[in-house]
Each structure stands twice: as structure tokens, then as C-alpha cells.
Amino acid sequence: MNILVINHYAGSTQHGMEYRHYYLAREWVKLGHNVYIVAASFSHLRNIQPEVKTFIKHELIDGISYLWIKTPKYAGNGARRALNILIFAILLRIFRKKITAVCRPDAIIASSPHPFVIYGASSISRSSKAKLVFEIRDIWPLTLTELSNISSRNPFIKQMKKAEDMAYCVSNDIISLLPRIDPYLAAKGYQNKSIYIPNGIQSSEWKAYSECQLQVASELSKMRAKGKLIIGYTGSHGRANDLFILLEAAALMRNYQVTFALIGSGPEKKKLREKAERIGLDNVLFLDPVPKRYIPDILSLIDILYIGLEGNDIFRYGISPNKLMDYMMSAKPIIQMIQAGNDLVAESGCGVSISVRTPEKIKDAIISLMDMTKAEREAMGFRGRNFVLQYHDYSVLAKKFLQTISDQIN
């Protein structure tokens, strides 16, 4: 079967995030299918951008055929990012015949970093008579109107809403990363049309730890040598990640043998540092981002892992954070402070879920884990690993996805 994936921001292990379709495609290739991924030449998520001098470039990566569409660079969320989105959507439609000629798809997966991909995807589907599956990653434009308070009367929002409605209407099926999406779709008249396939983990990357020489590992090892229990966070330091409240919890635990390690970068890191200095926190480390291949090594040096998200009603449809998959795979107990429609930490029994958002609740959760024996914490962590291997390994998710595609073709 020839599978065409259209994901504006798709990446690879050579380029950086995002990885979902790279890992799924790699599994499909192993099963004997031909996979093509159409993506923009520039994405803010990637560490390395592909070199694309013409309007479209074909590149083979690990058996996966990438078709890069040339788009302009941008920074932030301003007009140039909107232009990048617009150009990708336009060129996708302009080059639909060339894309169809290259891959001759049997099935098309249109992923929604934004819904405008549906125009090109539906054109390719009609001309090639391929089945069309729409993948909901975030609910657009609801995510913008609820998280960013953008008016529903905004012209861009209206156009996004039009594209969203078309996507649900013309698709043969809907894949959702959000486990509680059904009420939203039912209100639009699309009952029983979605299948939940969350983000996952590539377990083969976790089979052995390498000798990590990063400065981050050295700093964490020093704390462990001092007998400190390390509470760790890895990833983006943005407003949504709820790290300021973690600093407030650290302030409540000055007299405990714990160190808080915040690993990563982001727009709020400078303010977080300034706050830690202002309130005199000597039990917090701010450490540099870690390349993906070293994440298993770094997480192995942390005792308890933290994940949080600022509260918003949009999370009522569920969440599927990649970070949580990494945390669970590391077999470490997790403190989660997220109010959402699903709770993998509670479901798997791999940590403590906090329903009331206060620094005192974080402190209480840490103390409850500290009061456990090391063996009890290890057992909790391994419940998370077993859960993610059973339900979130990409080899498992790829087969479930493939079954959905095959059902549509048959």
C-alpha cells in the first residue's frame, strides 16, 4: 500500500521534532508499505531545516520518502508564520498532480497542525481516488479562541473554521490524539467517526543507556552524590508549562534534601531564573536543553519527574503530551498537575495526580513520594513503563493506524 502523510511540521531524527509520523512511517515501511511524507521546508520545531532550493524536493530518509515544499522562514507567531502556513497550503494544492504522480497514494493522512491542509489533501484524494483520513492533533480554531482569546469573528479564525468543517465532512475517517473528542464531533454531527491513536514512544531507543558526557549529567550526578533527591522537569520553559508554581513549591522545601532541576529552554526561562534569584532559591538548577538521544540517560539520573499545564477548558477533550510518554518510559514516579479529560498517570498508577493547583499540593506530593521506600517508588515507575509499552509503543500504534487505513480501502 502507498501511504501519503501530509503534515506541515513533520520532522525526523535528522532534523528534530516533530517525530510522530516519522516513527509511524518507519514501522509501516518495516511492514512492507511505501510511505511518503509531505512537509514544509521550514518549521520552528526543527533543529535542522532541510535544504530546499526548488519549490519541491524529494529526499529519502530511513526508507521514508519526504517531499519538502519550500516555505518562508519565520519567528514567533506573527504575520510571517501565517504566510508560511498559507504558502504551504497553496503550494500543496498547486503541486497535487506532481505529488500524486510520485506516490500514487492508496490512502492519505492529513494531519492538523492546522486544518488548511485539507484543501490540498482532498484534491489529491479525488484525483487519485485514495481514501482520506483526517488527523486531529489540536482542535482548530477552538484552541486559538480558548487559549489565546482570539475573537471568533477574526477573519483568519473564520477561514480556519471553514477548513475544519470541510475536513470533517470530506474525510472517510478521523484519527484523534485526544481521547475525549467524541462530544465535540457529535455536536457537529459526526458521531462515531473518530478513532483514538495517541502519541507514543519508540521503545528501541530506550534499550540501553550510553555513557553521557553532557554537563547536565555531571550537574545531576553531583547532586546525587550529595544525597539529594532530584525533582526534574525536561522540555520547553513556556507559560503553559506551569513552572513558576514549581519554583514556589521549591521555596516551601528549602529545608529538605531535594534539588529541583529544570532542564530545557524557552521564552520564560529568563523570568524563571530571575524569580529564583529574587526569592533566594538555592535548591533549583537551571540546566541546558538535552538532545533527544540523551533523554534516557538524563531521566535515569532524576528521582521524581514533574509535568504541569496551566488550566484551560480546551483540555477537557484530553491531552497526549510526548513528554509524558518519555517520563513513563523512564520508569520514574511522576507528579502531574494537569486538569484534563484523561489522566494517564492515575490510569497507570505511575505517580501522583494533583487536582488542585497550588505549590502546597506539589510539596505534599513530593513528600508522599519521599516517604515511600526506594523499592516502592521503583514499582510505581515500572507501572508507567509497562503501561506505555503496552499501549503507546509506536509498533503497536502503527498497526492500529494501519488497520484504520486498511478498513477504509477495503
Buried (B, 14 or more C-beta within 10 A) or exposed (E): BBBBBBBBBBBBBBBBBBBBBBBBBBBBBEEEBBBBBBBBBBBBBBEEBBEBEEBBBEBEBEEBBBBBBBBBEBEEEEEBBEEBBBBBBBBBBBBBEEBBEBBEBBBBBBBBBBBBBBBBBBBBBEEBEBBBBBBBBBBBBBBBBBBEEBEEEBEEBEBBBBBBEBBBEBBBBBBBBBBBBBEBBEEEEBEEBBBBBBBBBBBEBBEEEEEBEBEBBEBBEEBBEEEBBBBBBBBBBBEEBBBBBBBBBBBBBEEBEBBBBBBBBBEBBEEBBEBBEEEEBEBBBBBEBBEBEBBBBBBBBBBBBBBBBBEEEBBBBBBBBBBBBBBBBBBBBBBBBBBBBBBBBEEBEBBBBBEEBEBEBBBBBBEEBBEEEEEEBBBBBBBBBBBBBEBBBBBBBBEEBBEBBEEBEE
